[in-house]
């Protein structure tokens, strides 16, 4: 059994224990403390914090997420940091409502009930909970799927469903050439087979008590968490204005248009804009379409982006471009939410 140490987080005044065989972020999850996080691989900086006191070690991280100068000052990425002493750590990004109010991390055994193609390269994977019989999560969160036949290997995917049906889950998965999990979708996974999940993770959730308009920006399989948010907004009768910009190459890459329209019709103020970067041929009827990369279309249409909450999910280059746009428009960082999966998590 490894040695354990105490971590005191400021300015929130929360204490927890951490073993020397687990990262600080994993220890927080284990104890029901939901710190801000994203990729959990040391690449996105969402969990960046400042060590004020104590001995820690940070391993295997990207200097783009935490550069050498920041490390010298005491900054760390909690997902890649081990504690070897009692520590005091200042959280730089946190949501007080989420810290102790999130759903607990769970291990869930499920069975596959459907595998359905939605476009040429996006598949709907639908699962049913077996043990436990229900799964607690918040709309917009993601889980780790344990890759069958590869012990200890997981891939992260966002849920497209909501807590309204805690027994059934849907994932929208983009198939990448050579992708480990994607390959199993074509040959290896069958209806009725078991899949193990761990989660939920992420803070891509609609926050209670806020009133600003919501801008949703998605691309590719980033449709999944945005669809989850739309389904949730429809269920609760959310009255905040919502705009959904979805980036794709051509009209053939668009899907779930009928459901998006039906969900939008139940909301007080909603509009969907399909952003096509290549061809404008064979456009679907009744859908607003603009040409260009999704971030360029947002830039053209959202002059007051700084007075909104922005939710981003899609391929890392899209998320990077959207974050740069949000920064240029002076959107406060606590009004921007995203889960930026690194490339292994996409396959």
N, C-alpha and C positions, 0 to 999 in steps of 0.2 A: 504494500500500500504506500502510495507516495505521500510526501509531506504536504500539509495544507497551510495556507496563509490567508490573512484577512485583507480584503480590498474595501476601501472606503471611497465611494464616488462622491465628488462635489461638483456643482453646488446643490445636488439633490439630496444629500445626506442619506445615502443607501449603503448598507454594508452587506458583504457576502463573503463566502469562502471560495478558494480556488486551490485545486490540487496542482502539483508540479507536472502532472501528466496530461493536463488539459489547458487549452488557451483560455484567456480571460473571458472572451466572448462565449465560448462553449459553456464555461462555468456559469455565466449569467443565464444562458438559456436553461440550463439544468435546474436552476433555482427560480425560474419564472420571472426573471428580470429581462425585459426586452429592450436591450440597447439598440441604438441606431446601427444598421448594418446593410450591406448590399451583397457584393460578390462572395464574401467570406473567404477569399483567396489572396488577400493583400494587394488588390489591384485597383480598387475603386475609391478608397479614402472615406467612405461613409462612416466608418467606425473610428476615425482618427481622434485621438484624445491626447492629453498631456499628463505625463507622469510627474507628480509633484514630489513624491517621496517613495523610496523602496527600490528593490533590485529586480529588474525585469530583463528579458531577452526577447528580441524580435527576429524571427527567421523567415526566409523565403518570401520576400515581398517586393513589389515593384517600386522603384525610386520615383516613378511618376505619381504614385499614390502618396508617398512620404519620402521626400528627398533627403539627401545627406545633411543639409543644413538644419532641416526640421528635426532629424534624429538627434543631432547634437544638442538641440534645444530641449529635448525630452519628449517630442511627439512620438506616438506609437500608433500602430493599427491593432486594435484589440483582437481581431481575428487571427493575428499571427504572433501574438505576444503571450509569453509564459512568465509567471511570477515566481520569484525565488525568495521572497521576503514579504512582510506585510507592506501594503502599498496604499498611497493616497493618489487617486487619479481624477483629473478634472475632465468631465464630459463636455465636449465642444458642441455636439449636436445631440439633442434629446427632445423627446416629447413626454412631458410629465404624465399625460393621460395614458400613454402606451407603456411606460416603464414597468408598472406593476399591474397593468390592466389587460395585457395581451393574452392570447390563448396559449396554453402550455405546449411545449414541444412534446410530440407524441410519436410513437412508432405504430404504424398501422399496416395490417395485412389486408390486401384487397384482391379482388379477382377482376379480370378483364371482361367487360360485357359488350364492347363494340370497338372496332378500329375502322374508321371511315375517312376516306380522302375528302378534303374540302377544296383543295386546288391541286395543281401538278406537284407541289412540294410541301404542302401542309396537311397534316393528318389530325383528326379528332380521335383521341384516345379516351375512352370512357370506362370508368372503374366503379366498383361497388365495394363498400367497406365490409370486411368479414370479421376482423378482431382488432380493436373494439368495433361494435356495430355502427358507431357514429364517430365523426371526426369534427372537432371544434377548430374553426379558423375564421378569419375575417376576409371579406371579399377583397380581392386584389393581392392576396398573399401567395407565396409559392412553397413548394415542398421539394425535398430530394427524393428521387426515385432510385432505388437500388437496382443496378443493372444485373439482370439474371446471368449467372454463369461467370460473374466477375466479382469475387469477394472483396468487399470494402470499396467498390467503385460506385459512385452515384452521379446522377445528372439532375440539375435543378430546372423545374418547369412550373410556370404559374398556373394556378387554378382559374378556369373560366366560369366555374359555377359559384353558388352562394350558399350561405348557411341555411337557406330555406329548405334545402334537402341535404342534411349532413351525412347521408349514407351514399350518395352518388356524386361522383366528381368527373369533370371533363378537363382535359388538357389539349391544347392546340400546339402541335409539335412540327417544327420545320425540319424536313429531311435534308441533311447536308451530305454530299458525297463522302463516303468513308466514315461517316459518323457512327460511333459505337452503338448508341441506342437507336439511332435512325435505321441502322441496318437491321435491327431486330424487328422493327415495324414492318419491314418487307418480308423478312424470313426469320422466324424465331419466336415471335409472340403470337399467341392464338387466343381467341375468345375462350374464357373459362380458366385460363392460366392465372397463377398467383403473381402479384407484384407487391413488394414491400415499399412503404413510404416513410419518411421522417419529416416532421414539420409541425406547424407552419412557420415560415420565416417571412421577413420583409415588412416594410412600413408603407407599402403602396396601397393605402386605405383611405377612404373618405373620413375626415375628422369631424367629430360631432361639434356642434356649436359654432361652426364657421359659416360665413355668409357670402364670401367672395365667389364670383363666377369661376367655373372649372373648365380648364382647357385640357383635353385628352389628346395626346400625340402618340400614335402607335405605328408599327410597321411589322410586316411578316407575322411571326408567331406572337409578337407583342399585342396582337388582338386579344389574347386570352385574358390577361388581367383587366384590360379595359372593358371587355365584355362582362366580366364579373362585376365591375363597378357599375356598369349600366344596368345590369340585372338587379343589383342591389338598390340602386337609385330608384328604379321603377317599383320595387317591392315596398320601399319605405315612403314613396311619394315625395322624393326630394324636390324642393322648389327652387334650388339655385340654378342659374343659367349654366348650360353645359354645351360645349362645342367639341366634336370628335373629329380630328384630322387623322386619316389613315393613309399611310404611304405605301404604294405598290408600283410595280413597273407598268402593267397593262391591266385592262379590265378583267382579264381572265384570272388575275391574282386577287380579285375581290371576292369575299364570301360573307355569309351571314347577313346579307343586306336586308332581307325581309324581316329578320328578327330585330336588327338595329332600328329599322323604321318603326316596327311595332312598339319597341321599348321607348323610342323617342316620342311617340304619340301619347304616351302616358306621362310624360314629363312636362313641366310647366313651360320650359324654354330650352329646346334642344335642336341642334343641327349637326348633321353628318356631312363631312366634306371628304370625298375620295381624291387623293393627290397622286396623279400618275406621272411617273418620271420619263416614260418612253412613249408608247403609242396611246392615242386617243380613239382608236378604232373600236367598234362594237360596244359602245357605252351602254350601261344598263339604264332603262327608263326610270325616271323619277328620282335619280340620284344626282346631287350636285357634284360635279367633277371639275377640278382645276389641274392644269398641267404644271409639273415641276416637282422638285424634291419636297418632301412634306414640310421641312423646316422653312423653306422659301415661301411656301404657301401660307404657313402660319405667320411669317414675318409680314407678308402683304396684307393679311386680314386682321391682325391683332395689334393695333396701334397701342392699346392700353394693356399689354401683356403683364406689365408690372403690377397691375391691380387685379390679378387673377391668381388662382392656384393652378399649377401646371403639373400634370401627371404624364410621365414619359416611359414607354416600354417598347423595345425593339432591338434590332442589331446594334452592337456597340458603336459603330460609326454614326448611326442615326442619333443615338442617345448623346454622344459627344457633341454633335452639331446642335442638337436641341438645347443642351446645357449651355453651350456658347451663346446661342441666341437669347436664352433666358438671362444670362449674365449681361449681355449687351443691352437688354431691355430693363435692366435693374430690378428684376424679379427677386425679392428677398429669398434667401436660401431656405427659410422655413416655410416657403410657399411652393417649393419644388420637390416633387416626389418621384423616385425612379428606382427600378431594380435593373442594374446593368450587369447582365450575365456575361462572363468572359467566354471565349470560344468553346472550351471543352463542355461547358454547361449547355451549349446549344445543340450538341449532336445527339 
